[in-house]
Amino acid sequence: MARFAVDLSPLRKNKNLRYIFISGVVTRFGSSLTIVALPFQIKELTNSYIAVGAMGAVEIIPLIIFALWGGVLADTVDRKKMVWRCEAGALLLSAILLGNSLLHHPHLLLLYLVGAGFSAVDGLQGPSYSAMIPRLVDHEDLPSAMALMSLRWQFSAIIGPAVAGVIIATSGVKTAFGIDIISYVISVGFMLRIASVPPLRDGATKSIKAMFGGLQYAASRKDLLGTYIVDLIAMFFAMPNALFPFWADQIHSRWALGFFYSAGIFGSILVTATSGWIKGFNKHGRAIAIAAIGWGACIALAGTTNSLWLVLLFLGLAGASDQVSALCRNTMWNQTIDDEFRGRLAGLELLSYSVGPLSAQLRAGTTAALTSLRTSVISGGLLCMALVSLTSAKLSEFRNFDLQTNSYAIEQRNKKEPEKIRVRISTTKTAKQHKKSEKYCCDTHSLLYRK
C-alpha cells in the first residue's frame, strides 16, 4: 500500500514548494467560492441557460491572447514576480464583484467584464506558475510534486464548492466574494516568500516571433499534441458545469448545488491520494486516452438518472478518470520539455485544459436550450468517447509514448544529472577535492552522453 500512497517528501525537503502549496490551498479555496457564486448570480438575474453559458464565451478570447503572451513572458521575466502580481490583480477583480453584489440592482454586464478580466489574469499567471515549479524542484521529484500540486487544488476545490452552496443559501454571494478577497491577500503573502525564478540568459525574447517559436516546437511534438487535443475534446464535449445550477433544480436538490461542483474533485482527490504509482509509471499516452474515454462514459451515465446520489457518484468517477489523465499529462509535460520553451509550452497547456471547459459552457447551455438538459449531458459524453478514440488511433506517437524510451525525456534526464553533480562540486572544501570533483563531473557527463 505504501507504493500507492501520495509522496510527501518534496514538501518536507523543499520550502519553496511548501510556500506554493500553502498559497495554492488558500487561494483555490477562495476562488472555488467565486466559481460557484458567479454563475449562480447570473442565473438569479436572468434564469437563462444561454446567459450562464455565455460566460464561457466571454472568457475564451482573453484567455487565448493572454495565455500565449503569458507563455512568452514566463520565459523572459522573473516567474515569481509574474505570479504574485497577477494574484494581486485577481484580488482587485474580486473586490469589484463584491462591490457589484452590494448594489440594489447588480449589473449583469459587469459580471461578464470581470469574468473576462479573471480569464486574462489567469492567462498571464498560469504559464509562469507552471513553469517555475520545474525550476524549483529536482527532476526526479517532479511527478510527486505535480501530484501534490493537484492535491493542493483538489483539497480547496472539494471544500470550497460545498461551503459555497451553504454560504450562498444563507448569506448570499457577497459573503463568498468577500472571503475570496481575504484568500488572495493571504496567498500573496506566501508567494512573496518564494525564491526568485529569473529567466535563462539565453532564453526567448519578448516578441511575437518567440511566441510562434513555441507553437512550432509544440507542433513538432506529436506526443504533446495528442495530450492537448484529447484534453480539449474531453472538456469541450463532456464538461457540464454550466448546467449544474439548473441540474440541481431539475432533480429538486438545490441545496446540493455545491456538491455538484465538488463531486468530481472528490473523485480526483482519491486518485491523487493514491498516486504513488505515478513515479514508476511510463505508459502515459495510452493511460491518458483510456482515462479520457472513461471521463466521457461517466458523464453520459450521470445524465441518465434523476437520483442525486447516482449523479454525484458518476460525477465523482468522472473526476477520478480526469485526474489519472491530468497526472500523466503533467508528467509528460514536465519531464520532456526543455526550460527554454517551458513558459511558452505552459501557455499552450493552460489553453488545452481551459479553453475546453470555457467553450463547453456555451456548448452545454446552447444544447440544453435547444433540446434538454439530459440530452446535452448524454450526447456530450458519447461524443467525447468517440472522438478521443479516433484521435488516439490517428496519433501513434502519443498513443505509444513511453517515458523510459522517449528521446526528449532521456535528454532532460541527462541534462539534470550533470547539474546535480555540479552542485556537489560547489560544496567541496579544498582545491584538490574540487579538481577531483571536476574530473568526476566530466567523466560522468561523458558516460551520460554515450548512454
Sequence and secondary structure as in RCSB ss.txt:
>XXXX:A:sequence
MARFAVDLSPLRKNKNLRYIFISGVVTRFGSSLTIVALPFQIKELTNSYIAVGAMGAVEIIPLIIFALWGGVLAD
TVDRKKMVWRCEAGALLLSAILLGNSLLHHPHLLLLYLVGAGFSAVDGLQGPSYSAMIPRLVDHEDLPSAMALMS
LRWQFSAIIGPAVAGVIIATSGVKTAFGIDIISYVISVGFMLRIASVPPLRDGATKSIKAMFGGLQYAASRKDLL
GTYIVDLIAMFFAMPNALFPFWADQIHSRWALGFFYSAGIFGSILVTATSGWIKGFNKHGRAIAIAAIGWGACIA
LAGTTNSLWLVLLFLGLAGASDQVSALCRNTMWNQTIDDEFRGRLAGLELLSYSVGPLSAQLRAGTTAALTSLRT
SVISGGLLCMALVSLTSAKLSEFRNFDLQTNSYAIEQRNKKEPEKIRVRISTTKTAKQHKKSEKYCCDTHSLLYR
K
>XXXX:A:secstr
 TTTS   HHHHH HHHHHHHHHHHHHHHHHHHHHHHHHHHHHHHH  HHHHHHHHHHHHHHHHHHHHHHHHHHT
TS HHHHHHHHHHHHHHHHHHHHHHHTSSS  HHHHHHHHHHHHHHHHHHHHHHHHHHHHHS GGGHHHHHHHHH
HHHHHHHHHHHHHHHHHHHHH HHHHHHHHHHHHHHHHHHHTTS      TT   SSHHHHHHHHHHHHH HHHH
HHHHHHHHHHHHH  GGGHHHHHHHTT GGGHHHHHHHHHHHHHHHHHTGGGGGG   HHHHHHHHHHHHHHHHH
HHTT   HHHHHHHHHHHHHHHHHHHHHHHHHHHHHS HHHHHHHHHHHHHHHHHHHHHHHHHHHHHHHHS HHH
HHHHHHHHHHHHHHHHHHH HHHHT  TTT HHHHHHHHHHHHHHHHHHHHT  SHHHHHHHHHHHHHHHHHHHH
 
